[in-house]
Amino acid sequence: MWTPIRTADGSWTLRNDELGQACHSLSGAWEQARLRYAEPCRVREVALERGVVRLLDIGTGLGLNLAAALAALDGTGARLEAVTFERDAEVLASARALVDWPSDCAPWVARVHAALVGDSGLGLKVHVELGDARERVTAAPDASFDAVFLDPFSPQVAPELWSETFLSLVASKLASGGVLSTYSASFPVRLALARAGLAVGRGPRVGTKAEGTLASRGVPLPGLEPRLERRLARRIQGAS
Ligand SMILES: C[S@@+](CC[C@H](N)C(=O)[O-])C[C@H]1O[C@@H](n2cnc3c(N)ncnc32)[C@H](O)[C@@H]1O
């Protein structure tokens, strides 16, 4: 069962009642989608540079991160080509049933929800793959995504999507010049991404949430604290 909750910026999130976890921070779901994912992954910049943005979206949920990516393309004339993984079809149906979205996100959410049921429309192609992201990700071509939104539930309820094996597979999908963003700032997550060959940096603080993590192939990122940077370097080299 997914229960709707109105967040502080007026946008909706859904809480999975079984797991007791909501898909977004209650300080603002739309704010989180824009500032945690679309912006730091440079979706608009890539659109202006290349005319197309290839996005890997892990944990479709309400489709808000996809909608924020689409909004970032506004006026660029660029296309969004997204692959998105979701285990629970019920969350997609619950999201489509929500009405009364704030005006700044409503048009983007509507287009994404139409695309999730196969009506992609001009400038947008969304391929939703239902199932466990661990299996789905193996079929995605390597080095083929300009942006990766890594937005699973927390490690307490979805540890499988934070394992080193999964993170290394996800990292392999990032193209040169691509950026991955996640809300986690945990050391093991950063270490796994770095061991997979990505540069790792600080993700923005959003709403009431602390900093997250960005990882890239060849894009300069906001640096980690020097102490953390040194610890990461030591661990990558195999020292304790
Ligand atoms: C934090 S929510 C994602 C919110 C979403 N990114 C959005 O913009 O609305 C996490 C989502 O991951 C899904 N999920 C959990 N475990 C999964 C798995 N192993 N494979 C694929 N999806 C999973 C959940 O059902 C949930 O919809």
The ligand as a Tripos MOL2 file, in Angstrom:
@<TRIPOS>MOLECULE
LIG
   27    29     1     0     0
SMALL
NO_CHARGES

@<TRIPOS>ATOM
      1 C1         12.9180    6.6620   -3.0310 C.3       1 LIG1
      2 S1         11.7630    5.8870   -4.0960 S.3       1 LIG1
      3 C2         12.1210    6.6120   -5.6610 C.3       1 LIG1
      4 C3         11.4820    7.9620   -5.9170 C.3       1 LIG1
      5 C4         11.5930    8.3650   -7.3590 C.3       1 LIG1
      6 N1         12.9570    8.4720   -7.8120 N.3       1 LIG1
      7 C5         10.8080    9.5890   -7.7470 C.2       1 LIG1
      8 O1         11.3600   10.4750   -8.4070 O.co2     1 LIG1
      9 O2          9.6270    9.6940   -7.4370 O.co2     1 LIG1
     10 C6         12.5090    4.2890   -4.2890 C.3       1 LIG1
     11 C7         11.8150    3.4110   -5.3070 C.3       1 LIG1
     12 O3         12.6320    2.2690   -5.5510 O.3       1 LIG1
     13 C8         11.7820    1.1370   -5.7190 C.3       1 LIG1
     14 N2         12.5850   -0.0680   -5.4350 N.ar      1 LIG1
     15 C9         12.8910   -0.5880   -4.2190 C.ar      1 LIG1
     16 N3         13.6720   -1.6680   -4.3570 N.ar      1 LIG1
     17 C10        13.8650   -1.8500   -5.6870 C.ar      1 LIG1
     18 C11        14.5910   -2.7980   -6.4760 C.ar      1 LIG1
     19 N4         15.2970   -3.7790   -5.8960 N.pl3     1 LIG1
     20 N5         14.5760   -2.6590   -7.8200 N.ar      1 LIG1
     21 C12        13.8810   -1.6490   -8.4160 C.ar      1 LIG1
     22 N6         13.1780   -0.7130   -7.7200 N.ar      1 LIG1
     23 C13        13.1830   -0.8120   -6.3760 C.ar      1 LIG1
     24 C14        10.6660    1.3830   -4.7330 C.3       1 LIG1
     25 O4          9.5190    0.6220   -5.0500 O.3       1 LIG1
     26 C15        10.4650    2.8780   -4.8450 C.3       1 LIG1
     27 O5          9.4760    3.2100   -5.7840 O.3       1 LIG1
@<TRIPOS>BOND
     1     1     2 1
     2     2     3 1
     3     2    10 1
     4     3     4 1
     5     4     5 1
     6     5     6 1
     7     5     7 1
     8     7     8 2
     9     7     9 1
    10    10    11 1
    11    11    12 1
    12    11    26 1
    13    12    13 1
    14    13    14 1
    15    13    24 1
    16    14    15 ar
    17    14    23 ar
    18    15    16 ar
    19    16    17 ar
    20    17    18 ar
    21    17    23 ar
    22    18    19 1
    23    18    20 ar
    24    20    21 ar
    25    21    22 ar
    26    22    23 ar
    27    24    25 1
    28    24    26 1
    29    26    27 1
@<TRIPOS>SUBSTRUCTURE
     1 LIG1         1 GROUP 0 **** ****
